[in-house]
Each structure stands twice: as structure tokens, then as C-alpha cells.
């Protein structure tokens, strides 16, 4: 059935969307690289970041010192009574958090000219990991012209 959907252009073929090396990454590494790319993207573009997106930052990762989003999330969390900001619990399922991230992070890449087409492409991607890889690839292109981000 999925093949019929791909042929009918209801679903996009993930192998046509992204670098095959990204598709091989474990989900946790892919998520970490997406967060690093978001951090760099926001530093470079000065775009505002949604507290909802910040609330999805995993607490279990060890971030580099240059990772600003963790500090922002921690500061917002300390002011919870004022801002209403809520960070996901460490008990929140990782796959569910990644799925929310795969849609929320995409909003950073949208612009007023391509928003409809971009969202349609995103909604056609059948897997959370492939959506994350797709977002990562686009952010790396925007940030570094293809340079790969790592946790080291």
C-alpha cells in the first residue's frame, strides 16, 4: 500500500529527500544533531524561538558549552510561575518528543513564500526519523553549506 501512495505522490519517497547517511543515524543522535542545528540556526538568523519548541529539549543529553538553547530553557523553567513555560518531563516518551520536534522545528525553516509547499512536503514524509533527517539536512545547508554538526 505504501508503494502505491509513493507512486501516487501521496507520500514522498524518503530516499529521494535526504542524504542516505543521515537516514542511518540512530534516533537519539539524529535528534541531538537537529538540536545543535537549531541552536546555530537561531544564533545566525536571530529568529524568535517558541517556548513550545524549547520545552522539547531533552534533559538527558550532555550539550556542548556553546549550546545556548539549554540555558534559555533552564532560565524559562526557573520562571515557570511567571511565563507558564512547561518543559517535558524526563519520563515523557522519547519517540513522542521526537515526533513533536520533527513538526515544530520545521516551522523555523518556513517563510511566507514557501510555507504551503513546505508543509505539504513535511506532512507527506511517513517517518519521524526521516522528517528529522530532512530538517537536519536543510538546517545544515542553511547554517554551514553542508557541514555536519556533531556532539563532540
N, C-alpha and C positions, 0 to 999 in steps of 0.2 A: 504494500500500500504506500509506504514512504517513497519508493521509487516512482510511483505514479504521481505523487504530489510534487516530487522534484522535477519530473519531466513536464508536468503541467504548470511549473513555476509557482506552485503554491508554497513550496519550501525551497530554500536555496540549498545548493549542494555545498556543505561546509568546506570540502576540499578545494573548492574554487574561490573561497573567500579569503583564506589566510595561509600563511606560511605553515607548512606541514610540521616543522619543528615545534611551533607553538602548540599544535594540537597534541603533541606527545607529552607535554608537561603535566606533572601531577597537579590536581586541582588546587592544592594549598600553595604551591609555588606560583601557579598562574595568578591566583588571587593576590599574592604578595606583590608580584610584578605589576599588576594592574594598579594597586595602591601606590606604588612608587611612581608609576607613570602619571597618575592623577596628581600626586604631590608636585611633581615637576611641571606638569601642565598648568596647574593653578598658580605656581610661582611665576611662570613665564607669562601667562595671559592676564593675570590679576582678576580673573573671573570670580564672582562670589560663589561660595560653596554652600550647598544646602545642609542644614543641621541633620536632616534625614540621612543624607549620604554619610556624613561624619559619624553618625550613630552606628554605622555598619562596620567600622574599623575593628578588626579582630584584636582582642586583648592578648591573645596567646602568642603573637608574633614578637620577635625582637627586631625593632626597627633601627635603621641607621640614625646617627645623631642629626643628620640633615633632614630627616623626615618631620616636617612641620605639622602635618595634619594630626598626628597623635597628641602633640602639645595643645593644639587648638581644641581637640575633642576632650582632653583632660580638663582644660580650663572651663569649657562649657559645662562639663559634668559637675564641676565644683560649684557652679552657679545654677544648678538644676531648679531650685525654687524660683528663681527669677525668670529664667528663659524657657522652662518647660522642656528642655532638651532631655532626651532619653537615649541612652546607649544600650545596644542589645546586650543581653546577659551572656556570660560565658557558656551558659547551658543552652543557648539558642542554637538550633541545628546549623552546622557549618554549611551544608548544601543549600539550605533555605536562605542563609545570609548571602551566599554567593549568587544565588538566583536574583535576589533583590539588587545586589550590586551590579549584576550584568545589565539590568534595565536602568538603574539610577545613574550609573556612570556614563551611560550613552548620552544622557541629556547634556553633559558638558561639551560634547562634540557637535551638537546640533547648532544650526544657525537658521535665521529666518528664511533663507532661500532653499535649503535642502531638508527642512525638518520632516515633511511628509514622506519623501522618498527614503530618507534615512530611517525613520521609524518603521516603515513598511519592510525594509530590508532586515532590520533588527527583529521584528516580530516573526519573520519567516525562518529564522535560524532555530533549529529544533532543540539545541542542547545548551545548557548553561555554560559549560566549559568552552564550547565553540564561540558563544557570544562574548565571553571574557577574552578569549584569544583574539577575536575580531576587534574588540575595543582596544586591547593592548597594542595590537599592530597599528591601528590608526593613531593612537596616542604617541607611540614611539616615532611614527612618521612625523607627526606634528612637533614633537619635542626634540628629536635627535636625528631626524632624517634616516631612521632605520637602526640607530644604535640601540642595543639591547640593554635593558635595566636589570640589575641583579641585586640581591640582598647583601652581598659581601660588604 
